[in-house]
Amino acid sequence: MLWFLRGIRKGIVTTRYPAARDAWAEQLPSPPRFRSDLLTAELADRLAAACPAGALRHDGGDLVLDLGGCTGCGRCVEVGDGAVAASGEYELASRDRTALLKRIPIRGSE
Amino acid sequence: MSEEQQLAREIQQRGFALFRRSLHIRTFDSGSCAVCESEIRLLSSPYYDLHRLGFFFTPAPRHADLLLVSGPAVRAADTALLKTLEAIPDPRIVVAVGACALGGVFSEDVLVHGRVDAVIPVDVHVPGCPPSPLALLHGLLVAVGRLEDKVRALRFDLRQETTA
């Protein structure tokens, strides 16, 4: 019974997800988001080399992010010179594996 | 999508509609580091409380409707994985959980397949390392058709906005 009363006093309740999103969950490790205007071919190569999971690939004029492979480690954010930040997305489940491949156009100039 | 595929998908969806209110989950660890398992276990905690959504864990694959697979599909687990899948009655759903299961962490070699869909067909992919319990809940709700997968509409590139 004690745990029940303690729970009431502290106001800890069951999440309302999926009716309402939990804001705190956006601070969990999450895949990166890129500023394509700051992204250069040279930076894309460095990001692809820094990704330990091989989830980033420099493919021609695009940087390909595989959300399925991303472990949210944040190494690309460190390497990225402000062009990369954590996205905070967690509702990423998909029926289609190819929907998890995101192409980010490289728009920055050297 | 061809007409046959469309039809197959429709029949599949009709089967999945059976699961909208109650569904039993069998988990399968195909060689994961056990962090996915720890997140899956958290689903039963009072905070996430997956029973309120009609999901239940079952230890018996014959009682299960959904197979939740984590890990990079080590080859040593092939037989167990296939037997588990066969023991689950149709219609059944396979959900691959975590970056390992989706082909992120390990590449294919003599010990691992590196991805679950190299061994069995996967219906829903849940990314994350580990996927948080909320991500798992979203994956389960997508699997039973109670939520739409929204990842296709998400953008991971920004042009002018700040990345804050």
Boltz contact constraints between the chains, C-beta under 6 A:
constraints:
  - contact:
      token1: [A, 14]
      token2: [B, 47]
      max_distance: 6.0
  - contact:
      token1: [A, 14]
      token2: [B, 49]
      max_distance: 6.0
  - contact:
      token1: [A, 15]
      token2: [B, 47]
      max_distance: 6.0
  - contact:
      token1: [A, 17]
      token2: [B, 134]
      max_distance: 6.0
  - contact:
      token1: [A, 18]
      token2: [B, 141]
      max_distance: 6.0
  - contact:
      token1: [A, 25]
      token2: [B, 134]
      max_distance: 6.0
  - contact:
      token1: [A, 28]
      token2: [B, 132]
      max_distance: 6.0
  - contact:
      token1: [A, 33]
      token2: [B, 156]
      max_distance: 6.0
  - contact:
      token1: [A, 34]
      token2: [B, 157]
      max_distance: 6.0
  - contact:
      token1: [A, 35]
      token2: [B, 158]
      max_distance: 6.0
  - contact:
      token1: [A, 35]
      token2: [B, 163]
      max_distance: 6.0
  - contact:
      token1: [A, 36]
      token2: [B, 157]
      max_distance: 6.0
  - contact:
      token1: [A, 36]
      token2: [B, 159]
      max_distance: 6.0
  - contact:
      token1: [A, 37]
      token2: [B, 159]
      max_distance: 6.0
  - contact:
      token1: [A, 53]
      token2: [B, 104]
      max_distance: 6.0
  - contact:
      token1: [A, 53]
      token2: [B, 105]
      max_distance: 6.0
  - contact:
      token1: [A, 55]
      token2: [B, 104]
      max_distance: 6.0
  - contact:
      token1: [A, 65]
      token2: [B, 156]
      max_distance: 6.0
  - contact:
      token1: [A, 67]
      token2: [B, 127]
      max_distance: 6.0
  - contact:
      token1: [A, 68]
      token2: [B, 102]
      max_distance: 6.0
  - contact:
      token1: [A, 68]
      token2: [B, 104]
      max_distance: 6.0
  - contact:
      token1: [A, 68]
      token2: [B, 125]
      max_distance: 6.0
  - contact:
      token1: [A, 68]
      token2: [B, 127]
      max_distance: 6.0
  - contact:
      token1: [A, 69]
      token2: [B, 99]
      max_distance: 6.0
  - contact:
      token1: [A, 69]
      token2: [B, 104]
      max_distance: 6.0
  - contact:
      token1: [A, 71]
      token2: [B, 99]
      max_distance: 6.0
  - contact:
      token1: [A, 71]
      token2: [B, 129]
      max_distance: 6.0
  - contact:
      token1: [A, 72]
      token2: [B, 129]
      max_distance: 6.0
  - contact:
      token1: [A, 85]
      token2: [B, 163]
      max_distance: 6.0
  - contact:
      token1: [A, 90]
      token2: [B, 132]
      max_distance: 6.0
  - contact:
      token1: [A, 90]
      token2: [B, 134]
      max_distance: 6.0
  - contact:
      token1: [A, 90]
      token2: [B, 135]
      max_distance: 6.0
  - contact:
      token1: [A, 91]
      token2: [B, 138]
      max_distance: 6.0
  - contact:
      token1: [A, 92]
      token2: [B, 127]
      max_distance: 6.0
  - contact:
      token1: [A, 92]
      token2: [B, 151]
      max_distance: 6.0
  - contact:
      token1: [A, 93]
      token2: [B, 124]
      max_distance: 6.0
  - contact:
      token1: [A, 93]
      token2: [B, 126]
      max_distance: 6.0
  - contact:
      token1: [A, 93]
      token2: [B, 138]
      max_distance: 6.0
  - contact:
      token1: [A, 93]
      token2: [B, 139]
      max_distance: 6.0
  - contact:
      token1: [A, 93]
      token2: [B, 142]
      max_distance: 6.0
  - contact:
      token1: [A, 93]
      token2: [B, 149]
      max_distance: 6.0
  - contact:
      token1: [A, 94]
      token2: [B, 125]
      max_distance: 6.0
  - contact:
      token1: [A, 94]
      token2: [B, 149]
      max_distance: 6.0
  - contact:
      token1: [A, 94]
      token2: [B, 151]
      max_distance: 6.0
  - contact:
      token1: [A, 95]
      token2: [B, 124]
      max_distance: 6.0
  - contact:
      token1: [A, 95]
      token2: [B, 149]
      max_distance: 6.0
  - contact:
      token1: [A, 97]
      token2: [B, 125]
      max_distance: 6.0
  - contact:
      token1: [A, 99]
      token2: [B, 151]
      max_distance: 6.0
  - contact:
      token1: [A, 99]
      token2: [B, 152]
      max_distance: 6.0
  - contact:
      token1: [A, 102]
      token2: [B, 156]
      max_distance: 6.0
  - contact:
      token1: [A, 104]
      token2: [B, 157]
      max_distance: 6.0
